[in-house]
Amino acid sequence: MSLLKKLFGGGEKSGGTAEVVGEPAEHKGFTIRATPFPQDGQYQTCGIISKEIDGATKEHKFIRADRFPSADLAAEQAIRKGRQIVDEQGETIFN
């Protein structure tokens, strides 16, 4: 499997659907869902930021290099990172 497929979630998961860990968080009108995935014996920080704009739901997937020993710890970090992305970029993440 290529490095790019690993980084962007291709290949290992069937069906292409990310598994949400924990409860989604609302932040400034955005919804942040943590979707950590197993990688080399740990869990990679990953999440999806979404918002309804003009009647359509827009999504932005993010992956960070941070890894944790449990999915719950990676999910907590994904929510923090998602809030940071929203604070820094707002709706421009969908461009």
DSSP file (Angstrom, degrees, kcal/mol; ACC not computed):
  #  RESIDUE AA STRUCTURE BP1 BP2  ACC     N-H-->O    O-->H-N    N-H-->O    O-->H-N    TCO  KAPPA ALPHA  PHI   PSI    X-CA   Y-CA   Z-CA
    1    1 A M              0   0    0      0, 0.0    10,-0.0     0, 0.0     2,-0.0   0.000 360.0 360.0 360.0 137.1    0.0    0.0    0.0
    2    2 A S     >  -     0   0    0      1,-0.1     4,-1.9     4,-0.0     5,-0.1  -0.296 360.0-117.4 -73.5 157.9    1.4    3.4   -0.9
    3    3 A L  H  > S+     0   0    0      1,-0.2     4,-2.7     2,-0.2     5,-0.2   0.885 114.4  54.7 -61.0 -40.3    2.2    6.0    1.7
    4    4 A L  H  > S+     0   0    0      1,-0.2     4,-2.3     2,-0.2     6,-0.3   0.897 106.3  50.8 -63.8 -39.8   -0.4    8.4    0.3
    5    5 A K  H  4>S+     0   0    0      2,-0.2     5,-2.5     1,-0.2     4,-0.2   0.909 111.8  48.2 -63.8 -40.0   -3.2    5.8    0.6
    6    6 A K  H ><5S+     0   0    0     -4,-1.9     3,-1.1     3,-0.2    -2,-0.2   0.935 112.6  48.3 -63.7 -45.4   -2.1    5.2    4.2
    7    7 A L  H 3<5S+     0   0    0     -4,-2.7    -2,-0.2     1,-0.2    -1,-0.2   0.868 117.6  40.1 -63.7 -37.4   -2.1    8.9    5.0
    8    8 A F  T 3<5S-     0   0    0     -4,-2.3    -1,-0.2    -5,-0.2    -2,-0.2   0.174 117.9-103.9-104.4  18.2   -5.5    9.6    3.5
    9    9 A G  T <>5 +     0   0    0     -3,-1.1     4,-0.5     1,-0.2     2,-0.2   0.580  69.6 144.1  81.8  10.8   -7.2    6.5    4.7
   10   10 A G  T  4< +     0   0    0     -5,-2.5     2,-1.0    -6,-0.3    -1,-0.2  -0.552  57.7  10.6 -84.6 148.8   -7.3    4.5    1.5
   11   11 A G  T  4 S+     0   0    0      2,-0.3    -1,-0.1    -2,-0.2    -5,-0.1  -0.328 110.0  67.1  94.2 -53.7   -6.9    0.7    1.4
   12   12 A E  T  4 S+     0   0    0     -2,-1.0     2,-0.4    -7,-0.2    -1,-0.1   0.841  90.3  64.7 -78.8 -32.6   -7.2   -0.5    4.9
   13   13 A K  S  < S-     0   0    0     -4,-0.5     3,-0.3     3,-0.0     2,-0.3  -0.722  77.3-135.2 -94.7 138.7  -10.8    0.3    5.7
   14   14 A S  S >  S+     0   0    0     -2,-0.4     3,-0.7     1,-0.2    -2,-0.1  -0.692  84.4  16.2 -90.1 145.8  -13.6   -1.4    3.8
   15   15 A G  T 3  S-     0   0    0     -2,-0.3    -1,-0.2     1,-0.2     3,-0.1   0.279 103.1-105.0  81.9 -12.3  -16.5    0.6    2.5
   16   16 A G  T 3  S+     0   0    0     -3,-0.3     2,-0.5     1,-0.2    -1,-0.2   0.598  78.6 134.3  71.6  10.0  -14.7    4.0    2.9
   17   17 A T    <   -     0   0    0     -3,-0.7     2,-0.2     2,-0.0    -1,-0.2  -0.838  51.1-136.6 -99.6 125.1  -16.7    4.9    6.0
   18   18 A A        -     0   0    0     -2,-0.5     2,-0.6    -3,-0.1    19,-0.1  -0.559  18.2-125.0 -77.5 139.8  -14.8    6.4    8.9
   19   19 A E        -     0   0    0     -2,-0.2     2,-0.3    17,-0.2    -1,-0.1  -0.768  22.0-136.8 -88.0 121.0  -15.8    5.1   12.3
   20   20 A V        -     0   0    0     -2,-0.6     2,-0.5    15,-0.1    15,-0.2  -0.607  14.5-156.9 -79.2 132.5  -16.7    7.9   14.7
   21   21 A V        -     0   0    0     13,-2.7    13,-0.5    -2,-0.3     2,-0.0  -0.948  56.8 -13.4-111.6 127.7  -15.3    7.6   18.2
   22   22 A G  S    S-     0   0    0     -2,-0.5    12,-0.0    11,-0.1    50,-0.0  -0.212 104.0 -38.1  78.1-172.5  -17.1    9.4   21.0
   23   23 A E        -     0   0    0      1,-0.1    11,-0.1    10,-0.1    -2,-0.1  -0.665  63.1-109.1 -89.1 140.7  -19.7   12.1   20.7
   24   24 A P        -     0   0    0      0, 0.0     2,-0.4     0, 0.0     9,-0.2  -0.328  33.2-136.2 -61.7 151.5  -19.5   14.8   17.9
   25   25 A A  E     -A   32   0A   0      7,-2.8     7,-3.3     2,-0.0     2,-0.4  -0.909   4.2-142.1-113.7 140.5  -18.6   18.3   19.2
   26   26 A E  E     +A   31   0A   0     -2,-0.4     2,-0.3     5,-0.2     5,-0.2  -0.850  25.2 170.6 -98.5 136.0  -20.3   21.5   18.1
   27   27 A H  E >   -A   30   0A   0      3,-2.5     3,-2.0    -2,-0.4    -2,-0.0  -0.873  66.4 -26.4-151.2 113.7  -18.1   24.5   17.7
   28   28 A K  T 3  S-     0   0    0     -2,-0.3     3,-0.1     1,-0.3    -2,-0.0   0.828 126.7 -46.6  53.2  38.2  -19.0   27.9   16.2
   29   29 A G  T 3  S+     0   0    0      1,-0.3    23,-0.3    22,-0.0    -1,-0.3   0.407 118.6 109.5  87.8  -2.8  -21.7   26.3   14.0
   30   30 A F  E <   -A   27   0A   0     -3,-2.0    -3,-2.5    21,-0.1     2,-0.5  -0.722  61.4-137.4-101.4 154.1  -19.5   23.4   12.8
   31   31 A T  E     -AB  26  50A   0     19,-2.9    19,-2.7    -2,-0.3     2,-0.5  -0.958  15.9-161.9-110.7 131.4  -19.7   19.8   13.8
   32   32 A I  E     -AB  25  49A   0     -7,-3.3    -7,-2.8    -2,-0.5     2,-0.4  -0.961   6.1-173.1-117.0 123.7  -16.5   17.9   14.6
   33   33 A R  E     - B   0  48A   0     15,-2.7    15,-2.6    -2,-0.5     2,-0.4  -0.964  19.3-135.7-117.2 130.3  -16.4   14.1   14.6
   34   34 A A  E     + B   0  47A   0    -13,-0.5   -13,-2.7    -2,-0.4    13,-0.3  -0.714  25.1 173.4 -85.6 130.2  -13.3   12.2   15.7
   35   35 A T        +     0   0    0     11,-2.7    12,-0.2    -2,-0.4   -16,-0.2  -0.376   8.9 174.5-133.0  55.6  -12.4    9.3   13.4
   36   36 A P        -     0   0    0      0, 0.0   -17,-0.2     0, 0.0     9,-0.2  -0.250  12.4-159.4 -62.9 152.6   -9.1    7.9   14.7
   37   37 A F  E     -C   44   0A   0      7,-1.0     7,-3.0   -19,-0.1     2,-0.1  -0.972  24.4 -96.4-135.0 150.9   -7.8    4.8   13.0
   38   38 A P  E     +C   43   0A   0      0, 0.0     2,-0.3     0, 0.0     5,-0.3  -0.411  44.7 169.5 -67.9 137.2   -5.3    2.1   14.0
   39   39 A Q  E >   -C   42   0A   0      3,-3.3     3,-1.7    -2,-0.1    -2,-0.0  -0.891  65.1 -22.2-151.4 115.4   -1.8    2.6   12.7
   40   40 A D  T 3  S-     0   0    0     -2,-0.3     3,-0.1     1,-0.3     0, 0.0   0.866 127.1 -46.4  52.4  44.1    1.3    0.6   13.7
   41   41 A G  T 3  S+     0   0    0      1,-0.3    -1,-0.3    28,-0.0     2,-0.2   0.473 128.9  72.9  82.0   2.0   -0.2   -0.4   17.1
   42   42 A Q  E <  S-C   39   0A   0     -3,-1.7    -3,-3.3    -5,-0.1     2,-0.5  -0.706  85.1 -97.7-131.7-174.2   -1.5    3.0   18.0
   43   43 A Y  E     -CD  38  68A   0     25,-3.0    25,-2.0    -5,-0.3     2,-0.3  -0.952  28.9-138.6-116.9 126.0   -4.3    5.3   16.9
   44   44 A Q  E     -CD  37  67A   0     -7,-3.0    -7,-1.0    -2,-0.5     2,-0.4  -0.592  25.4-112.9 -80.6 137.5   -3.8    8.1   14.4
   45   45 A T  E     +     0   0A   0     21,-2.4    19,-2.7    19,-0.4     2,-0.3  -0.589  54.6 150.0 -72.4 124.0   -5.5   11.4   15.1
   46   46 A C  E     + D   0  63A   0     -2,-0.4   -11,-2.7    17,-0.2     2,-0.3  -0.989  12.4 160.3-155.1 149.2   -8.1   12.0   12.4
   47   47 A G  E     -BD  34  62A   0     15,-2.4    15,-2.7    -2,-0.3     2,-0.4  -0.979  30.5-122.2-163.0 174.2  -11.5   13.8   12.2
   48   48 A I  E     -BD  33  61A   0    -15,-2.6   -15,-2.7    -2,-0.3     2,-0.5  -0.997  15.5-160.4-130.2 128.3  -14.2   15.3   10.0
   49   49 A I  E     +BD  32  60A   0     11,-2.9    11,-2.4    -2,-0.4     2,-0.3  -0.923  20.6 176.5-105.7 130.8  -15.4   18.9   10.3
   50   50 A S  E     +BD  31  59A   0    -19,-2.7   -19,-2.9    -2,-0.5     2,-0.3  -0.948  13.2 171.6-136.1 157.3  -18.8   19.6    8.7
   51   51 A K  E     - D   0  58A   0      7,-1.9     7,-2.9    -2,-0.3     2,-0.6  -0.953  33.7-118.4-159.7 142.3  -21.2   22.5    8.3
   52   52 A E  E     + D   0  57A   0    -23,-0.3     2,-0.4    -2,-0.3     5,-0.3  -0.760  35.7 178.2 -85.2 124.1  -24.4   23.0    6.4
   53   53 A I  E >   - D   0  56A   0      3,-3.2     3,-1.9    -2,-0.6    -2,-0.1  -0.991  67.0 -15.8-130.3 122.3  -24.0   25.9    4.0
   54   54 A D  T 3  S-     0   0    0     -2,-0.4    -1,-0.1     1,-0.3     3,-0.1   0.869 129.2 -51.5  52.1  41.3  -26.7   27.0    1.6
   55   55 A G  T 3  S+     0   0    0      1,-0.2     2,-0.4    -3,-0.0    -1,-0.3   0.419 120.4 101.1  81.6  -1.9  -28.6   23.8    2.2
   56   56 A A  E <  S-D   53   0A   0     -3,-1.9    -3,-3.2    -5,-0.0     2,-0.6  -0.932  70.8-127.1-117.4 140.6  -25.7   21.5    1.5
   57   57 A T  E     -D   52   0A   0     -2,-0.4     2,-0.3    -5,-0.3    -5,-0.2  -0.765  25.1-161.8 -87.4 120.9  -23.5   19.8    4.0
   58   58 A K  E     -D   51   0A   0     -7,-2.9    -7,-1.9    -2,-0.6     2,-0.3  -0.807   6.5-165.0-100.3 142.8  -19.8   20.5    3.4
   59   59 A E  E     -D   50   0A   0     -2,-0.3     2,-0.4    -9,-0.2    -9,-0.2  -0.967  13.1-169.9-131.1 147.3  -17.1   18.2    4.9
   60   60 A H  E     -D   49   0A   0    -11,-2.4   -11,-2.9    -2,-0.3     2,-0.4  -0.976  12.6-154.3-134.3 119.8  -13.4   18.5    5.5
   61   61 A K  E     -D   48   0A   0     -2,-0.4     2,-0.4   -13,-0.2   -13,-0.2  -0.772  13.8-171.7 -94.3 137.8  -11.3   15.5    6.6
   62   62 A F  E     -D   47   0A   0    -15,-2.7   -15,-2.4    -2,-0.4     2,-0.4  -0.975  10.0-169.3-130.3 146.9   -8.1   16.1    8.5
   63   63 A I  E     -D   46   0A   0     -2,-0.4     2,-0.3   -17,-0.2   -17,-0.2  -0.998   7.7-165.2-131.8 135.5   -5.3   13.8    9.6
   64   64 A R  E     -     0   0A   0    -19,-2.7   -19,-0.4    -2,-0.4    14,-0.0  -0.832  30.1-121.2-118.9 159.6   -2.6   14.7   12.0
   65   65 A A  E    S+     0   0A   0     -2,-0.3    -1,-0.1   -21,-0.1   -19,-0.0   0.670  76.7 114.2 -72.3 -17.2    0.7   13.0   12.8
   66   66 A D  E     -     0   0A   0    -22,-0.1   -21,-2.4   -21,-0.1     2,-0.3  -0.295  46.7-170.4 -60.8 135.0   -0.2   12.6   16.5
   67   67 A R  E     -D   44   0A   0    -23,-0.2   -23,-0.2   -25,-0.0    -2,-0.0  -0.964   3.6-170.8-128.3 148.2   -0.6    9.0   17.6
   68   68 A F  E     -D   43   0A   0    -25,-2.0   -25,-3.0    -2,-0.3     6,-0.1  -0.913  34.4-116.9-135.8 158.9   -2.0    7.7   20.9
   69   69 A P  S    S+     0   0    0      0, 0.0     2,-0.3     0, 0.0     3,-0.1   0.656  97.9  39.2 -73.2 -14.0   -2.2    4.3   22.6
   70   70 A S  S  > S-     0   0    0    -27,-0.1     4,-2.0     1,-0.1     5,-0.2  -0.964  75.4-127.3-136.2 154.4   -6.1    4.3   22.6
   71   71 A A  H  > S+     0   0    0     -2,-0.3     4,-2.3     1,-0.2     5,-0.1   0.858 110.6  57.4 -63.6 -35.7   -8.8    5.4   20.2
   72   72 A D  H  > S+     0   0    0      2,-0.2     4,-2.2     1,-0.2    -1,-0.2   0.906 107.0  46.4 -64.5 -41.8  -10.4    7.6   23.0
   73   73 A L  H  > S+     0   0    0      2,-0.2     4,-1.9     1,-0.2    -1,-0.2   0.907 113.6  48.8 -66.7 -40.9   -7.2    9.6   23.5
   74   74 A A  H  X S+     0   0    0     -4,-2.0     4,-2.1     1,-0.2    -2,-0.2   0.872 110.3  52.7 -64.8 -35.8   -6.8   10.1   19.8
   75   75 A A  H  X S+     0   0    0     -4,-2.3     4,-2.1     2,-0.2    -2,-0.2   0.906 106.4  52.2 -66.7 -41.8  -10.4   11.1   19.6
   76   76 A E  H  X S+     0   0    0     -4,-2.2     4,-1.9     1,-0.2    -1,-0.2   0.917 111.8  46.8 -59.4 -42.9  -10.0   13.8   22.3
   77   77 A Q  H  X S+     0   0    0     -4,-1.9     4,-2.9     1,-0.2     5,-0.2   0.878 108.3  55.9 -67.3 -37.3   -7.0   15.2   20.4
   78   78 A A  H  X S+     0   0    0     -4,-2.1     4,-2.6     2,-0.2    -1,-0.2   0.895 107.0  49.4 -62.2 -40.0   -9.0   15.2   17.1
   79   79 A I  H  X S+     0   0    0     -4,-2.1     4,-2.2     2,-0.2    -1,-0.2   0.923 112.2  48.2 -65.1 -43.6  -11.8   17.3   18.7
   80   80 A R  H  X S+     0   0    0     -4,-1.9     4,-2.0     2,-0.2    -2,-0.2   0.932 114.1  46.2 -61.2 -45.9   -9.1   19.8   20.0
   81   81 A K  H  X S+     0   0    0     -4,-2.9     4,-2.6     1,-0.2    -2,-0.2   0.891 109.9  54.4 -64.8 -39.3   -7.5   19.9   16.6
   82   82 A G  H  X S+     0   0    0     -4,-2.6     4,-2.3    -5,-0.2    -1,-0.2   0.914 108.3  48.8 -60.8 -43.3  -10.8   20.3   14.9
   83   83 A R  H  X S+     0   0    0     -4,-2.2     4,-2.7     1,-0.2    -1,-0.2   0.908 110.8  51.1 -61.5 -41.7  -11.7   23.3   17.1
   84   84 A Q  H  X S+     0   0    0     -4,-2.0     4,-2.3     2,-0.2    -2,-0.2   0.912 109.4  49.9 -62.6 -43.2   -8.3   24.8   16.3
   85   85 A I  H  X>S+     0   0    0     -4,-2.6     4,-3.0     2,-0.2     5,-0.6   0.921 111.8  48.3 -62.1 -44.1   -8.8   24.4   12.6
   86   86 A V  H  X5S+     0   0    0     -4,-2.3     4,-1.7     1,-0.2    -2,-0.2   0.927 112.1  49.4 -61.7 -45.1  -12.2   26.0   12.8
   87   87 A D  H  <5S+     0   0    0     -4,-2.7    -1,-0.2     1,-0.2    -2,-0.2   0.883 119.3  37.8 -61.7 -39.1  -10.8   28.9   14.8
   88   88 A E  H  <5S+     0   0    0     -4,-2.3    -2,-0.2    -5,-0.2    -1,-0.2   0.849 134.3  16.1 -82.6 -35.7   -8.0   29.5   12.4
   89   89 A Q  H ><5S-     0   0    0     -4,-3.0     3,-1.7    -5,-0.2    -3,-0.2   0.669  75.9-176.5-117.8 -21.7   -9.7   28.9    9.0
   90   90 A G  G ><<S-     0   0    0     -4,-1.7     3,-1.4    -5,-0.6    -1,-0.1  -0.248  73.4 -13.3  56.0-141.3  -13.5   29.0    9.5
   91   91 A E  G >  S+     0   0    0      1,-0.3     3,-1.8     2,-0.1    -1,-0.3   0.593 118.6  85.8 -70.8 -10.5  -15.4   28.2    6.3
   92   92 A T  G X  S+     0   0    0     -3,-1.7     3,-1.6     1,-0.3    -1,-0.3   0.688  70.8  78.0 -65.3 -15.0  -12.3   28.5    4.1
   93   93 A I  G <  S+     0   0    0     -3,-1.4    -1,-0.3     1,-0.3    -2,-0.1   0.731  89.3  57.1 -64.2 -18.8  -11.5   24.9    4.9
   94   94 A F  G <         0   0    0     -3,-1.8    -1,-0.3     1,-0.2    -2,-0.2   0.487 360.0 360.0 -90.6  -2.9  -14.2   23.9    2.3
   95   95 A N    <         0   0    0     -3,-1.6    -1,-0.2    -4,-0.2    -2,-0.1   0.456 360.0 360.0 -80.6 360.0  -12.6   25.9   -0.5
